[in-house]
Amino acid sequence: MNTQDAKRVLETALICAQQPLPLRDMRALFDDRVGVDTLRSLLDELVRDWEGKGVELVALASGWRFQSRPEMRDYLDRLHPEKPPRYSRAVMETLAIVAYRQPVTRGDIEDIRGVTVSTQIVKQLEDRNWIEVIGHRDAPGRPALYATTRQFLDDLGLSSLDQLPPLEGTPAAIDLMATGLAEQASLLESPAQPSEPTEPLPSSEAQA
């Protein structure tokens, strides 16, 4: 198979993929006969090929995917007028603390927020696959340690935690994260929905 044929196969697989495609799956397309360096070169070519179009190829935490460009959002939203789910200030504060301070326990989160973190908030973030338990602290009761997931980065359109917005202030970081998650949801053709309805994100003081 020549390079052009390989690029055509790779492009087709990426367009048809329902989830971001990792390099290991790309290699499986060619029975591992195409090396990682070659794949990266082909991906770079595809990124350039799609420049100036309404769709772009992007690298995320769990792989590569095609998605609509942000400037296309207003037009695409006319086809799908339903708004992406919004989350309460308490949920977003909890998520921000996990993202910037991970790994953290529920007690750590409560110390930082100054209020009790309800089980429903933690469950909501786990159900959305934005946080997960990665271990337990060696302390009385062995509390669970929480960290963000690859899905969280994918939904923010990031490839690593280093790309999170600077933590210049907790409210600003929360607002940026909430906006980013909502905007990324509208860039996807079929964004995942939360397991339960959520309350709107208020501008008032945080609530437990």
ChimeraX attribute file (.defattr): number of C-alpha atoms within 10 A of each C-alpha:
attribute: neighborCount
match mode: 1-to-1
recipient: residues
	/A:1	9
	/A:2	6
	/A:3	12
	/A:4	10
	/A:5	10
	/A:6	17
	/A:7	19
	/A:8	13
	/A:9	14
	/A:10	20
	/A:11	18
	/A:12	11
	/A:13	16
	/A:14	20
	/A:15	15
	/A:16	11
	/A:17	13
	/A:18	12
	/A:19	14
	/A:20	20
	/A:21	19
	/A:22	16
	/A:23	16
	/A:24	11
	/A:25	14
	/A:26	21
	/A:27	16
	/A:28	11
	/A:29	15
	/A:30	14
	/A:31	9
	/A:32	12
	/A:33	10
	/A:34	16
	/A:35	12
	/A:36	14
	/A:37	9
	/A:38	13
	/A:39	18
	/A:40	12
	/A:41	12
	/A:42	19
	/A:43	19
	/A:44	12
	/A:45	12
	/A:46	17
	/A:47	16
	/A:48	12
	/A:49	12
	/A:50	13
	/A:51	11
	/A:52	9
	/A:53	10
	/A:54	13
	/A:55	16
	/A:56	18
	/A:57	22
	/A:58	16
	/A:59	19
	/A:60	21
	/A:61	20
	/A:62	19
	/A:63	19
	/A:64	21
	/A:65	22
	/A:66	23
	/A:67	18
	/A:68	18
	/A:69	15
	/A:70	14
	/A:71	10
	/A:72	14
	/A:73	16
	/A:74	11
	/A:75	9
	/A:76	14
	/A:77	13
	/A:78	9
	/A:79	8
	/A:80	11
	/A:81	9
	/A:82	9
	/A:83	11
	/A:84	17
	/A:85	18
	/A:86	19
	/A:87	19
	/A:88	18
	/A:89	23
	/A:90	21
	/A:91	25
	/A:92	22
	/A:93	24
	/A:94	21
	/A:95	25
	/A:96	23
	/A:97	21
	/A:98	23
	/A:99	22
	/A:100	19
	/A:101	14
	/A:102	15
	/A:103	20
	/A:104	21
	/A:105	21
	/A:106	18
	/A:107	15
	/A:108	16
	/A:109	21
	/A:110	16
	/A:111	12
	/A:112	11
	/A:113	17
	/A:114	10
	/A:115	14
	/A:116	13
	/A:117	19
	/A:118	13
	/A:119	9
	/A:120	10
	/A:121	17
	/A:122	19
	/A:123	14
	/A:124	19
	/A:125	20
	/A:126	16
	/A:127	15
	/A:128	16
	/A:129	15
	/A:130	21
	/A:131	23
	/A:132	19
	/A:133	16
	/A:134	14
	/A:135	14
	/A:136	15
	/A:137	14
	/A:138	9
	/A:139	7
	/A:140	6
	/A:141	8
	/A:142	11
	/A:143	16
	/A:144	18
	/A:145	19
	/A:146	24
	/A:147	21
	/A:148	23
	/A:149	18
	/A:150	19
	/A:151	18
	/A:152	20
	/A:153	21
	/A:154	24
	/A:155	21
	/A:156	22
	/A:157	21
	/A:158	19
	/A:159	18
	/A:160	14
	/A:161	14
	/A:162	9
	/A:163	11
	/A:164	16
	/A:165	13
	/A:166	12
	/A:167	12
	/A:168	8
	/A:169	8
	/A:170	14
	/A:171	16
	/A:172	13
	/A:173	20
	/A:174	22
	/A:175	17
	/A:176	16
	/A:177	20
	/A:178	22
	/A:179	14
	/A:180	14
	/A:181	21
	/A:182	19
	/A:183	18
	/A:184	19
	/A:185	21
	/A:186	22
	/A:187	22
	/A:188	15
	/A:189	12
	/A:190	9
	/A:191	14
	/A:192	12
	/A:193	12
	/A:194	16
	/A:195	11
	/A:196	10
	/A:197	11
	/A:198	13
	/A:199	12
	/A:200	11
	/A:201	17
	/A:202	13
	/A:203	10
	/A:204	7
	/A:205	7
	/A:206	16
	/A:207	14
	/A:208	16
